[in-house]
Amino acid sequence: MFNKVSRRDIARIDVNSGNKCALPTAKLRMRPQIWQPPIELSALEQSIVKRIKRAKLFTFLRQYRHQLFDEEFQAELGKLYADSPKGHPPVPPAQLALAVILQAYTGASDAEAIEET
């Protein structure tokens, strides 16, 4: 029959002839993307921020996340990821960092943090 085609040897089977026609071979790399959330608060976010009396860390992180996690810092964090063609695409490191900060602040378990994100 046909030889098994690996991910690294990206190929397709020519349906008419059964010949394996090689496409450009390339390693599928999954590097984290730079997270670029909106900088300005939306109208809804502004109304929520005005009502928050406690948990000011939430509003601080929302207002300054683009400065705390600028592109340079995100690129540095991205270097810590293994460059692998396997698995799911990684979550941007800035989002993970914010989740960990808020998880520690609220005392949430890992399961609760995953459920809330």
N, CA, C and O atoms as a GROMACS GRO file, in nm:
protein
  468
    1MET      N    1   0.085  -0.117   0.000
    1MET     CA    2   0.000   0.000   0.000
    1MET      C    3   0.090   0.123   0.000
    1MET      O    4   0.194   0.123  -0.065
    2PHE      N    5   0.052   0.227   0.071
    2PHE     CA    6   0.129   0.351   0.075
    2PHE      C    7   0.220   0.352   0.197
    2PHE      O    8   0.186   0.295   0.301
    3ASN      N    9   0.334   0.415   0.183
    3ASN     CA   10   0.422   0.433   0.298
    3ASN      C   11   0.361   0.538   0.388
    3ASN      O   12   0.297   0.632   0.340
    4LYS      N   13   0.380   0.523   0.516
    4LYS     CA   14   0.328   0.622   0.611
    4LYS      C   15   0.405   0.752   0.593
    4LYS      O   16   0.528   0.752   0.584
    5VAL      N   17   0.334   0.862   0.588
    5VAL     CA   18   0.396   0.994   0.568
    5VAL      C   19   0.405   1.063   0.703
    5VAL      O   20   0.305   1.078   0.774
    6SER      N   21   0.525   1.106   0.737
    6SER     CA   22   0.543   1.176   0.865
    6SER      C   23   0.509   1.323   0.851
    6SER      O   24   0.497   1.375   0.740
    7ARG      N   25   0.492   1.389   0.964
    7ARG     CA   26   0.466   1.533   0.964
    7ARG      C   27   0.582   1.609   0.900
    7ARG      O   28   0.562   1.709   0.832
    8ARG      N   29   0.702   1.560   0.923
    8ARG     CA   30   0.820   1.630   0.872
    8ARG      C   31   0.830   1.620   0.721
    8ARG      O   32   0.885   1.709   0.656
    9ASP      N   33   0.779   1.514   0.667
    9ASP     CA   34   0.783   1.496   0.523
    9ASP      C   35   0.643   1.525   0.469
    9ASP      O   36   0.569   1.435   0.431
   10ILE      N   37   0.611   1.652   0.468
   10ILE     CA   38   0.478   1.693   0.424
   10ILE      C   39   0.459   1.649   0.280
   10ILE      O   40   0.536   1.686   0.192
   11ALA      N   41   0.356   1.569   0.258
   11ALA     CA   42   0.332   1.517   0.125
   11ALA      C   43   0.184   1.495   0.104
   11ALA      O   44   0.105   1.496   0.199
   12ARG      N   45   0.148   1.475  -0.019
   12ARG     CA   46   0.010   1.439  -0.048
   12ARG      C   47   0.012   1.320  -0.143
   12ARG      O   48   0.109   1.297  -0.214
   13ILE      N   49  -0.093   1.246  -0.142
   13ILE     CA   50  -0.105   1.132  -0.231
   13ILE      C   51  -0.185   1.175  -0.353
   13ILE      O   52  -0.296   1.227  -0.341
   14ASP      N   53  -0.128   1.154  -0.471
   14ASP     CA   54  -0.199   1.185  -0.595
   14ASP      C   55  -0.308   1.080  -0.610
   14ASP      O   56  -0.280   0.963  -0.634
   15VAL      N   57  -0.432   1.123  -0.598
   15VAL     CA   58  -0.546   1.031  -0.595
   15VAL      C   59  -0.554   0.950  -0.723
   15VAL      O   60  -0.588   0.832  -0.719
   16ASN      N   61  -0.526   1.010  -0.837
   16ASN     CA   62  -0.541   0.940  -0.965
   16ASN      C   63  -0.438   0.831  -0.985
   16ASN      O   64  -0.474   0.721  -1.029
   17SER      N   65  -0.313   0.857  -0.956
   17SER     CA   66  -0.208   0.761  -0.986
   17SER      C   67  -0.156   0.686  -0.864
   17SER      O   68  -0.090   0.583  -0.879
   18GLY      N   69  -0.185   0.736  -0.746
   18GLY     CA   70  -0.133   0.672  -0.626
   18GLY      C   71   0.011   0.710  -0.598
   18GLY      O   72   0.071   0.657  -0.504
   19ASN      N   73   0.068   0.799  -0.677
   19ASN     CA   74   0.206   0.843  -0.656
   19ASN      C   75   0.213   0.946  -0.545
   19ASN      O   76   0.124   1.030  -0.530
   20LYS      N   77   0.318   0.938  -0.468
   20LYS     CA   78   0.339   1.037  -0.363
   20LYS      C   79   0.406   1.158  -0.427
   20LYS      O   80   0.515   1.148  -0.483
   21CYS      N   81   0.339   1.273  -0.418
   21CYS     CA   82   0.392   1.397  -0.476
   21CYS      C   83   0.438   1.485  -0.362
   21CYS      O   84   0.357   1.534  -0.284
   22ALA      N   85   0.566   1.504  -0.352
   22ALA     CA   86   0.621   1.580  -0.239
   22ALA      C   87   0.592   1.728  -0.255
   22ALA      O   88   0.611   1.786  -0.361
   23LEU      N   89   0.544   1.787  -0.149
   23LEU     CA   90   0.529   1.931  -0.140
   23LEU      C   91   0.654   1.985  -0.073
   23LEU      O   92   0.734   1.905  -0.024
   24PRO      N   93   0.674   2.113  -0.068
   24PRO     CA   94   0.794   2.164   0.000
   24PRO      C   95   0.801   2.112   0.142
   24PRO      O   96   0.707   2.126   0.220
   25THR      N   97   0.915   2.052   0.174
   25THR     CA   98   0.929   1.999   0.309
   25THR      C   99   0.970   2.112   0.402
   25THR      O  100   1.056   2.193   0.369
   26ALA      N  101   0.909   2.114   0.516
   26ALA     CA  102   0.939   2.215   0.617
   26ALA      C  103   0.900   2.159   0.752
   26ALA      O  104   0.804   2.082   0.764
   27LYS      N  105   0.972   2.197   0.850
   27LYS     CA  106   0.938   2.156   0.986
   27LYS      C  107   0.831   2.250   1.036
   27LYS      O  108   0.845   2.373   1.029
   28LEU      N  109   0.725   2.193   1.088
   28LEU     CA  110   0.618   2.275   1.144
   28LEU      C  111   0.660   2.317   1.284
   28LEU      O  112   0.668   2.234   1.374
   29ARG      N  113   0.687   2.442   1.301
   29ARG     CA  114   0.731   2.492   1.432
   29ARG      C  115   0.617   2.567   1.497
   29ARG      O  116   0.542   2.640   1.432
   30MET      N  117   0.606   2.547   1.625
   30MET     CA  118   0.503   2.618   1.700
   30MET      C  119   0.569   2.705   1.804
   30MET      O  120   0.604   2.659   1.913
   31ARG      N  121   0.586   2.829   1.771
   31ARG     CA  122   0.644   2.928   1.861
   31ARG      C  123   0.529   3.012   1.916
   31ARG      O  124   0.430   3.034   1.846
   32PRO      N  125   0.541   3.060   2.038
   32PRO     CA  126   0.434   3.145   2.091
   32PRO      C  127   0.428   3.277   2.016
   32PRO      O  128   0.530   3.334   1.976
   33GLN      N  129   0.308   3.324   1.998
   33GLN     CA  130   0.288   3.452   1.931
   33GLN      C  131   0.299   3.565   2.032
   33GLN      O  132   0.280   3.545   2.152
   34ILE      N  133   0.329   3.683   1.982
   34ILE     CA  134   0.329   3.802   2.067
   34ILE      C  135   0.184   3.840   2.092
   34ILE      O  136   0.105   3.854   1.998
   35TRP      N  137   0.150   3.856   2.218
   35TRP     CA  138   0.014   3.893   2.256
   35TRP      C  139   0.000   4.043   2.242
   35TRP      O  140   0.078   4.118   2.300
   36GLN      N  141  -0.099   4.088   2.168
   36GLN     CA  142  -0.122   4.230   2.146
   36GLN      C  143  -0.265   4.266   2.181
   36GLN      O  144  -0.347   4.288   2.092
   37PRO      N  145  -0.296   4.270   2.309
   37PRO     CA  146  -0.434   4.304   2.350
   37PRO      C  147  -0.458   4.453   2.330
   37PRO      O  148  -0.363   4.530   2.316
   38PRO      N  149  -0.584   4.493   2.329
   38PRO     CA  150  -0.615   4.636   2.317
   38PRO      C  151  -0.554   4.714   2.433
   38PRO      O  152  -0.549   4.666   2.547
   39ILE      N  153  -0.507   4.834   2.404
   39ILE     CA  154  -0.447   4.918   2.507
   39ILE      C  155  -0.554   5.001   2.578
   39ILE      O  156  -0.559   5.006   2.701
   40GLU      N  157  -0.639   5.063   2.500
   40GLU     CA  158  -0.744   5.148   2.557
   40GLU      C  159  -0.854   5.062   2.619
   40GLU      O  160  -0.889   4.956   2.568
   41LEU      N  161  -0.907   5.111   2.731
   41LEU     CA  162  -1.018   5.044   2.796
   41LEU      C  163  -1.144   5.066   2.712
   41LEU      O  164  -1.170   5.176   2.665
   42SER      N  165  -1.223   4.961   2.696
   42SER     CA  166  -1.352   4.975   2.629
   42SER      C  167  -1.448   5.048   2.724
   42SER      O  168  -1.418   5.065   2.843
   43ALA      N  169  -1.561   5.088   2.673
   43ALA     CA  170  -1.661   5.156   2.758
   43ALA      C  171  -1.706   5.065   2.871
   43ALA      O  172  -1.723   5.110   2.984
   44LEU      N  173  -1.725   4.938   2.841
   44LEU     CA  174  -1.764   4.842   2.945
   44LEU      C  175  -1.655   4.827   3.050
   44LEU      O  176  -1.683   4.826   3.170
   45GLU      N  177  -1.529   4.816   3.005
   45GLU     CA  178  -1.418   4.804   3.100
   45GLU      C  179  -1.407   4.928   3.187
   45GLU      O  180  -1.380   4.917   3.307
   46GLN      N  181  -1.427   5.045   3.130
   46GLN     CA  182  -1.421   5.169   3.208
   46GLN      C  183  -1.527   5.171   3.317
   46GLN      O  184  -1.499   5.212   3.429
   47SER      N  185  -1.647   5.126   3.285
   47SER     CA  186  -1.753   5.124   3.387
   47SER      C  187  -1.722   5.023   3.496
   47SER      O  188  -1.752   5.047   3.613
   48ILE      N  189  -1.662   4.910   3.460
   48ILE     CA  190  -1.625   4.809   3.560
   48ILE      C  191  -1.514   4.861   3.650
   48ILE      O  192  -1.520   4.844   3.772
   49VAL      N  193  -1.412   4.925   3.590
   49VAL     CA  194  -1.300   4.978   3.668
   49VAL      C  195  -1.349   5.082   3.770
   49VAL      O  196  -1.299   5.086   3.882
   50LYS      N  197  -1.445   5.164   3.731
   50LYS     CA  198  -1.498   5.265   3.823
   50LYS      C  199  -1.568   5.202   3.944
   50LYS      O  200  -1.568   5.260   4.052
   51ARG      N  201  -1.626   5.084   3.925
   51ARG     CA  202  -1.700   5.019   4.034
   51ARG      C  203  -1.613   4.934   4.125
   51ARG      O  204  -1.658   4.895   4.233
   52ILE      N  205  -1.491   4.903   4.084
   52ILE     CA  206  -1.405   4.816   4.165
   52ILE      C  207  -1.348   4.896   4.282
   52ILE      O  208  -1.278   4.996   4.263
   53LYS      N  209  -1.378   4.851   4.401
   53LYS     CA  210  -1.328   4.917   4.522
   53LYS      C  211  -1.211   4.840   4.581
   53LYS      O  212  -1.117   4.898   4.635
   54ARG      N  213  -1.217   4.708   4.570
   54ARG     CA  214  -1.108   4.624   4.616
   54ARG      C  215  -1.047   4.556   4.494
   54ARG      O  216  -1.092   4.578   4.382
   55ALA      N  217  -0.947   4.476   4.515
   55ALA     CA  218  -0.882   4.402   4.406
   55ALA      C  219  -0.829   4.497   4.299
   55ALA      O  220  -0.850   4.475   4.180
   56LYS      N  221  -0.762   4.600   4.343
   56LYS     CA  222  -0.706   4.699   4.251
   56LYS      C  223  -0.600   4.639   4.159
   56LYS      O  224  -0.567   4.696   4.055
   57LEU      N  225  -0.545   4.522   4.197
   57LEU     CA  226  -0.447   4.457   4.111
   57LEU      C  227  -0.507   4.425   3.974
   57LEU      O  228  -0.439   4.435   3.872
   58PHE      N  229  -0.634   4.386   3.972
   58PHE     CA  230  -0.700   4.356   3.846
   58PHE      C  231  -0.701   4.478   3.754
   58PHE      O  232  -0.668   4.467   3.636
   59THR      N  233  -0.737   4.592   3.808
   59THR     CA  234  -0.743   4.713   3.725
   59THR      C  235  -0.602   4.759   3.686
   59THR      O  236  -0.581   4.805   3.573
   60PHE      N  237  -0.507   4.746   3.777
   60PHE     CA  238  -0.369   4.784   3.745
   60PHE      C  239  -0.317   4.700   3.629
   60PHE      O  240  -0.261   4.754   3.533
   61LEU      N  241  -0.335   4.568   3.637
   61LEU     CA  242  -0.285   4.480   3.531
   61LEU      C  243  -0.355   4.508   3.398
   61LEU      O  244  -0.292   4.502   3.293
   62ARG      N  245  -0.484   4.537   3.404
   62ARG     CA  246  -0.556   4.567   3.279
   62ARG      C  247  -0.503   4.697   3.217
   62ARG      O  248  -0.484   4.704   3.095
   63GLN      N  249  -0.480   4.797   3.299
   63GLN     CA  250  -0.438   4.928   3.247
   63GLN      C  251  -0.294   4.931   3.201
   63GLN      O  252  -0.259   5.010   3.113
   64TYR      N  253  -0.207   4.846   3.259
   64TYR     CA  254  -0.064   4.854   3.229
   64TYR      C  255  -0.006   4.726   3.170
   64TYR      O  256   0.116   4.714   3.159
   65ARG      N  257  -0.089   4.632   3.132
   65ARG     CA  258  -0.038   4.505   3.079
   65ARG      C  259   0.046   4.524   2.954
   65ARG      O  260   0.143   4.450   2.933
   66HIS      N  261   0.012   4.621   2.872
   66HIS     CA  262   0.089   4.644   2.748
   66HIS      C  263   0.229   4.698   2.779
   66HIS      O  264   0.320   4.680   2.699
   67GLN      N  265   0.246   4.764   2.893
   67GLN     CA  266   0.378   4.813   2.933
   67GLN      C  267   0.456   4.705   3.007
   67GLN      O  268   0.577   4.692   2.989
   68LEU      N  269   0.388   4.629   3.091
   68LEU     CA  270   0.453   4.522   3.166
   68LEU      C  271   0.502   4.410   3.073
   68LEU      O  272   0.610   4.354   3.092
   69PHE      N  273   0.423   4.381   2.973
   69PHE     CA  274   0.455   4.273   2.879
   69PHE      C  275   0.472   4.331   2.739
   69PHE      O  276   0.394   4.302   2.648
   70ASP      N  277   0.573   4.414   2.724
   70ASP     CA  278   0.600   4.472   2.591
   70ASP      C  279   0.655   4.363   2.499
   70ASP      O  280   0.685   4.252   2.543
   71GLU      N  281   0.668   4.396   2.370
   71GLU     CA  282   0.712   4.296   2.272
   71GLU      C  283   0.850   4.238   2.304
   71GLU      O  284   0.873   4.119   2.285
   72GLU      N  285   0.939   4.320   2.352
   72GLU     CA  286   1.075   4.274   2.384
   72GLU      C  287   1.072   4.169   2.495
   72GLU      O  288   1.137   4.065   2.485
   73PHE      N  289   0.996   4.197   2.600
   73PHE     CA  290   0.986   4.103   2.712
   73PHE      C  291   0.915   3.975   2.669
   73PHE      O  292   0.954   3.866   2.709
   74GLN      N  293   0.811   3.988   2.586
   74GLN     CA  294   0.740   3.870   2.538
   74GLN      C  295   0.831   3.784   2.450
   74GLN      O  296   0.826   3.661   2.458
   75ALA      N  297   0.914   3.847   2.369
   75ALA     CA  298   1.009   3.771   2.286
   75ALA      C  299   1.108   3.695   2.374
   75ALA      O  300   1.144   3.581   2.344
   76GLU      N  301   1.152   3.760   2.483
   76GLU     CA  302   1.243   3.694   2.576
   76GLU      C  303   1.175   3.574   2.642
   76GLU      O  304   1.236   3.467   2.655
   77LEU      N  305   1.050   3.590   2.683
   77LEU     CA  306   0.976   3.479   2.741
   77LEU      C  307   0.954   3.368   2.639
   77LEU      O  308   0.959   3.250   2.673
   78GLY      N  309   0.930   3.406   2.514
   78GLY     CA  310   0.908   3.307   2.409
   78GLY      C  311   1.027   3.218   2.383
   78GLY      O  312   1.011   3.105   2.337
   79LYS      N  313   1.146   3.266   2.412
   79LYS     CA  314   1.267   3.186   2.393
   79LYS      C  315   1.272   3.067   2.489
   79LYS      O  316   1.345   2.971   2.465
   80LEU      N  317   1.195   3.073   2.596
   80LEU     CA  318   1.193   2.965   2.694
   80LEU      C  319   1.113   2.845   2.646
   80LEU      O  320   1.123   2.736   2.703
   81TYR      N  321   1.032   2.863   2.541
   81TYR     CA  322   0.952   2.755   2.488
   81TYR      C  323   1.038   2.664   2.401
   81TYR      O  324   1.125   2.712   2.328
   82ALA      N  325   1.015   2.535   2.408
   82ALA     CA  326   1.084   2.440   2.322
   82ALA      C  327   1.029   2.455   2.181
   82ALA      O  328   0.908   2.464   2.162
   83ASP      N  329   1.117   2.457   2.083
   83ASP     CA  330   1.077   2.470   1.943
   83ASP      C  331   1.045   2.330   1.892
   83ASP      O  332   1.136   2.256   1.853
   84SER      N  333   0.918   2.294   1.892
   84SER     CA  334   0.878   2.157   1.860
   84SER      C  335   0.764   2.156   1.760
   84SER      O  336   0.676   2.242   1.766
   85PRO      N  337   0.765   2.060   1.669
   85PRO     CA  338   0.655   2.048   1.575
   85PRO      C  339   0.537   1.970   1.633
   85PRO      O  340   0.435   1.954   1.565
   86LYS      N  341   0.548   1.923   1.755
   86LYS     CA  342   0.444   1.840   1.816
   86LYS      C  343   0.361   1.921   1.914
   86LYS      O  344   0.405   2.022   1.968
   87GLY      N  345   0.239   1.873   1.936
   87GLY     CA  346   0.153   1.933   2.037
   87GLY      C  347   0.065   2.045   1.984
   87GLY      O  348   0.057   2.068   1.863
   88HIS      N  349   0.000   2.112   2.076
   88HIS     CA  350  -0.089   2.223   2.043
   88HIS      C  351  -0.009   2.353   2.035
   88HIS      O  352   0.096   2.365   2.098
   89PRO      N  353  -0.058   2.449   1.959
   89PRO     CA  354   0.011   2.579   1.956
   89PRO      C  355   0.016   2.638   2.098
   89PRO      O  356  -0.082   2.628   2.172
   90PRO      N  357   0.128   2.697   2.135
   90PRO     CA  358   0.140   2.749   2.272
   90PRO      C  359   0.058   2.875   2.294
   90PRO      O  360   0.031   2.952   2.202
   91VAL      N  361   0.020   2.893   2.418
   91VAL     CA  362  -0.048   3.016   2.461
   91VAL      C  363   0.061   3.123   2.476
   91VAL      O  364   0.169   3.093   2.525
   92PRO      N  365   0.033   3.246   2.433
   92PRO     CA  366   0.135   3.350   2.450
   92PRO      C  367   0.180   3.361   2.595
   92PRO      O  368   0.096   3.360   2.686
   93PRO      N  369   0.312   3.371   2.619
   93PRO     CA  370   0.364   3.371   2.756
   93PRO      C  371   0.310   3.485   2.842
   93PRO      O  372   0.298   3.468   2.963
   94ALA      N  373   0.279   3.599   2.783
   94ALA     CA  374   0.226   3.710   2.862
   94ALA      C  375   0.090   3.674   2.921
   94ALA      O  376   0.060   3.711   3.035
   95GLN      N  377   0.008   3.603   2.846
   95GLN     CA  378  -0.122   3.561   2.898
   95GLN      C  379  -0.104   3.461   3.012
   95GLN      O  380  -0.175   3.467   3.112
   96LEU      N  381  -0.011   3.369   2.996
   96LEU     CA  382   0.015   3.272   3.104
   96LEU      C  383   0.066   3.343   3.229
   96LEU      O  384   0.025   3.310   3.340
   97ALA      N  385   0.154   3.440   3.211
   97ALA     CA  386   0.208   3.514   3.325
   97ALA      C  387   0.097   3.587   3.400
   97ALA      O  388   0.092   3.584   3.523
   98LEU      N  389   0.008   3.652   3.326
   98LEU     CA  390  -0.104   3.721   3.391
   98LEU      C  391  -0.194   3.622   3.464
   98LEU      O  392  -0.239   3.650   3.576
   99ALA      N  393  -0.220   3.508   3.404
   99ALA     CA  394  -0.304   3.407   3.469
   99ALA      C  395  -0.241   3.359   3.599
   99ALA      O  396  -0.310   3.341   3.699
  100VAL      N  397  -0.109   3.338   3.598
  100VAL     CA  398  -0.039   3.292   3.719
  100VAL      C  399  -0.043   3.399   3.828
  100VAL      O  400  -0.064   3.369   3.945
  101ILE      N  401  -0.022   3.524   3.789
  101ILE     CA  402  -0.027   3.635   3.886
  101ILE      C  403  -0.165   3.642   3.950
  101ILE      O  404  -0.177   3.651   4.072
  102LEU      N  405  -0.270   3.638   3.868
  102LEU     CA  406  -0.406   3.646   3.921
  102LEU      C  407  -0.445   3.521   4.000
  102LEU      O  408  -0.520   3.529   4.097
  103GLN      N  409  -0.393   3.406   3.958
  103GLN     CA  410  -0.418   3.283   4.032
  103GLN      C  411  -0.360   3.293   4.173
  103GLN      O  412  -0.425   3.257   4.270
  104ALA      N  413  -0.237   3.341   4.183
  104ALA     CA  414  -0.173   3.356   4.314
  104ALA      C  415  -0.247   3.461   4.398
  104ALA      O  416  -0.265   3.443   4.518
  105TYR      N  417  -0.288   3.569   4.335
  105TYR     CA  418  -0.356   3.678   4.406
  105TYR      C  419  -0.489   3.632   4.464
  105TYR      O  420  -0.525   3.668   4.576
  106THR      N  421  -0.564   3.552   4.386
  106THR     CA  422  -0.696   3.508   4.431
  106THR      C  423  -0.694   3.378   4.509
  106THR      O  424  -0.792   3.341   4.572
  107GLY      N  425  -0.579   3.307   4.505
  107GLY     CA  426  -0.571   3.179   4.575
  107GLY      C  427  -0.644   3.068   4.501
  107GLY      O  428  -0.682   2.968   4.562
  108ALA      N  429  -0.665   3.084   4.372
  108ALA     CA  430  -0.737   2.984   4.294
  108ALA      C  431  -0.649   2.863   4.268
  108ALA      O  432  -0.527   2.874   4.260
  109SER      N  433  -0.713   2.747   4.257
  109SER     CA  434  -0.640   2.625   4.221
  109SER      C  435  -0.610   2.627   4.072
  109SER      O  436  -0.662   2.712   3.999
  110ASP      N  437  -0.528   2.534   4.026
  110ASP     CA  438  -0.500   2.524   3.882
  110ASP      C  439  -0.628   2.500   3.804
  110ASP      O  440  -0.651   2.561   3.700
  111ALA      N  441  -0.712   2.410   3.854
  111ALA     CA  442  -0.838   2.378   3.786
  111ALA      C  443  -0.927   2.501   3.777
  111ALA      O  444  -0.989   2.526   3.673
  112GLU      N  445  -0.934   2.578   3.885
  112GLU     CA  446  -1.016   2.700   3.884
  112GLU      C  447  -0.960   2.803   3.788
  112GLU      O  448  -1.035   2.872   3.719
  113ALA      N  449  -0.829   2.815   3.782
  113ALA     CA  450  -0.768   2.912   3.692
  113ALA      C  451  -0.796   2.874   3.547
  113ALA      O  452  -0.825   2.961   3.464
  114ILE      N  453  -0.788   2.746   3.515
  114ILE     CA  454  -0.817   2.701   3.379
  114ILE      C  455  -0.963   2.726   3.345
  114ILE      O  456  -0.995   2.770   3.234
  115GLU      N  457  -1.051   2.699   3.439
  115GLU     CA  458  -1.194   2.718   3.417
  115GLU      C  459  -1.229   2.864   3.393
  115GLU      O  460  -1.319   2.894   3.315
  116GLU      N  461  -1.160   2.955   3.458
  116GLU     CA  462  -1.190   3.097   3.449
  116GLU      C  463  -1.126   3.165   3.327
  116GLU      O  464  -1.163   3.277   3.293
  117THR      N  465  -1.032   3.097   3.261
  117THR     CA  466  -0.968   3.159   3.145
  117THR      C  467  -1.032   3.120   3.016
  117THR      O  468  -0.989   3.164   2.910
   0.00000   0.00000   0.00000
